[in-house]
Amino acid sequence: MPFPLVVVTLGAVLLSVAGCSAESAVVTAQPPAGSAGPGRAAVLAAAGELARAGTARVRTAMEMVTGHTRVTIEGRGAFDLAAGTGRLRVTLPPGADGTPPGERRLVRELVTPGALYMRNRAGVPADKWVRVDTTGLRDGNLVTGGATDPVTAAQLLRGARQVAYEGVTELDGSRVWHYSGVVDIERAASGAPPVARRRLEAAEKGFSGHTVPFDAYLDGQGRLRKVQHRFTFAADPDSPPDADYTVSSTTRLYAFGTRVRISMPEAGDIWTGEIAAP
């Protein structure tokens, strides 16, 4: 049976996925006195701190579960965190988006503040890109592209509440401070820049329930090194609750300061025709 991921990853099924009370962030725990950790306020300030960090390489993983089916999409790339632009190579599992059994499709993606560009999308000529306006997506492009870009992932933390300090661990050779909690998307949208605000406002309508659980790992400079969000979607507005499916999205950042160059497609390289079904 084809898993919904076939089109989730490239902007089809999750474009139709069917909130959040504004509540102050409540921190239930924090690093002990004298800790060299970033402090509890850094969770709310993660988006601004990433912009100041400039650039970074990223690794992403998006795991989708529905019933007894589990599928994972992986991505690698680099982002200009200040500009909100980046590039990713997303690897789809066999069977996703028309990929033949036993094969894995590699999709190139370019992320900008208002649009997602995809190449090697099934049903589109191999030499063409597809452009998707992300400000109108029902999920705010938090999962449509098969990866949650680090800028949007950090913007979500502006709505963090019920934050708990989970302790210190090591990640990619660096000491990091682990926090958990839930995100109020409405609150996150209210504090985000205009373009990010429109995406997050759209996302309010796309998720089941009123909050999105998260785990965030910050280094000693307050930079977000890893963040995981767990989204829940209604398979169909008329489906029973147990028909919902979940998406666990993990974004890791490293090699801050790396050189990032993004070359956008020419107008003639963007596909404007119909997308054939896989």
N, C-alpha and C positions, 0 to 999 in steps of 0.2 A: 504493500500500500504506500503510495507516495506520501511522504511526510509534508506538513504545511511549509517546511523550510524551503521546499522547492522554489517558492516564490517569495517567501518572507525575506530572504537575503537580498533580493534584487527588486524590492519595492512593488510587490503585487498583493499577496494575501494580507500582509500587515498594513497595507494602506486602508483596509476596511475593518481593522480591529476596533472593537467597540472600546475620589478627587480629593479634595484635600482641603481641610480647614486651615486657615491661617493661624498658626500657633507659634509662639516664641520658641526658639531653640532652648531645650532644657538639657543641660549636661548633668548626668547622674554620677559621673566619676571623672577624674582627671589625673595626670601624672602626679606622683608624690612630690612634696615640697623639695626643692633642690634638684629636681630632675632636669637633665639637659634636653628634654623633649620639647617639641614645638608648642605645647600648650593647647588647651581645649579650643580657644578661639580660632586656631589655625584651620580647623575643620570648616568653619564658615568662610574663612578667608582663602581657601585653597584655590579658587578660580583666579583671584588677583595675584596670588603668589606664582602660579604657573605662568601667567602672562609676563611677569617680571623675570621668570627663568629664561624666557626667550624661545628656545627650541629644544627638542628632545626626540629620541627614537622611541617607538612604541611597539608593544606586542599586545595583541588582543585575542580573546577567546570568547565565543558566544555559544553557550550550550542551551539547547531547546529540549524540553521534555513535554510530551503529551501522551497520556496513558502509559504504556510500557515502552514507548519509543524515545530514544535519546540520540540527538545528533549534535555534533560540535563543528563550528566554523572557526578557523584560525586566521589571524592577519598579522602582518608586519609592515612597518613603515616609519615615517618621520613627520613631525609637525612643527610648524611655526606657531607656537602657542600664543604669541602676542597678536598675530594677524588672524588666527583662527583657521588657518589653511593647512592641509596636509595631504600626504599620499599614502596609500595602503595597497598591499597585495593580499587579497583575501582568498583563501583556499576553501572551496566548497567540498563537502563530502560526496561520495558516490550517490547518485540518484537525485541530488539537489539541482534544481533549475535545469532539468533535462540532461544532467551529466550521466553518461552511460554507467552501468554497474561496474564497479572495480576501478573507475577512473575518478580523478579529482580535478575539478575545474578551477583555474586560477583567474580571478577577476581583478583587474586594476581599477582602483578608485581614487578620485581626487575629491577632497572635502573642502568646501568653502563655507563662509558664514551663512549663505543663503541657498546653496545648491550642492548636490551630490552628482558627480560624473562617474559613469561606470563603463568599462570596456571589456569585451569578451563576454558580454551578456548574451545568454541564449535567446535566439530569435531575432538577433540584430547582426547586420553584416560585421565581419571580423575586424574591419578597419574603421569602425564607427564607435563613437561614444554615445551614451544615453545621458541626458540631463534631467534631474529630478529636482523640482523646487521643494526644498526641505521645510520651508516655513509653513507649508500647507499639509504636511503629512500628519496623520492622526497620532503617530507616535513621536513626532518631533525629530525624526531620524535617530532616535535612540537605539533602534534595532533594525530598521529597514535595510541598511546597507550591509548587514551581517557583522557590524562592529559598532561600538559606541565610541565616538571620537573623544579624545581626552579633554578637549575644551568643554564640550557639552557635559561630559561626566563630572567635571569639576564644577560647572555652573549648577548642576543639580544639588551639590552640597551646600549651596546658599540656603537651601530649605531644610537643612539638617535639624532634627530635633530628637529628643530622648537619646542623646548621644552618651555612650558609655566608653570609658577608657578600658581597653582590653589587655594592655601590657606592651612590653618591648620585644621585638624579634629582629631577625636579620633577613634582608632581601637584597639579592644581587650584590652581596658583599657590604651592604650599608646597614647601619642600625636604623630601624624605623619604629614608629609608635603607632599602635593599632587602635582604631576607634570603630565602634559600630553604632547603629541607630536606624532611624527611618527618615526618609525625605518627604517633605511636604512640597509637592510640585508647584502649587499655587504660590507658596511663599518664595520658592526658588525663582519663579518667573518674575515676581514683583521686584526682586533685587538684581535681575540680570540686565545686561545691555540690550538695546532694542531688538536686534535680530535674534539673539538667543531667547529673549522674552517671548517672541512670537512662536518660536519652536516649542518652548516649554508650555505655553498656553494651549497650543494644539495638543500636546502630549497629555494634558489633564483629562482630555476626553477619550484617550486611547487605552487607558489601563483599567483593570478591574480593581476594586477596592479603593482605599483613600490614601495609602502610603506606599512607598517603595523602600524596602530594607536595603541597607548598604553596609559595607565594611571598607574603611579607608586606612591607608598606611602612609604616614608622613615622615619625612626624614628630619634631621636636626635643623634644617633651614626652613622647615615648614612646607617643603615641596611635596606634592602628591606623587608617590612612587607606585602605588597600586590602589585601585578602587574596584569594588565589585557591587553591582546592583542586581536585584532580583525582581524582574518585572512579571506581572501576571496579566494575561490577555483573555478575553472572552472569545472562544472559537466562533461563536455566532451569537447575536443578540438574543435569540430565542433558545439557546442551548442551556441545559442544566449546569449548575456550578461546577460539577465534576468534569465537565467537558472543557473547562479552561485549560490553557497550557502556560507554562512558565518559561522564562528566558533568563538565564544567569549570564550577565555580561561582565567580563573582567578586562581591565585595561591596565597595563604596566608601562611605566616611563623610566627611561634610563639614558645615559650618554647626553646629559644636558649640555647645551652649547654647540651641538653638532650642526654642521652646515646643512641647510635645507633649501632646495630650489624646487619650485613648483612651476611646471610649464602647462598652461591651460590649453585645451583644444581650440583649434581654429573653428570658426563658425561652420565651415564646410565639412568638418569632421564630426559634427554632432548629428545623430540620426533623428529625423523628424517624421519618419514613416511609422507604420504600425509595427508593433512588436509581435512576432509570431509566437504562438504558444509552444513551449517545449514539448 
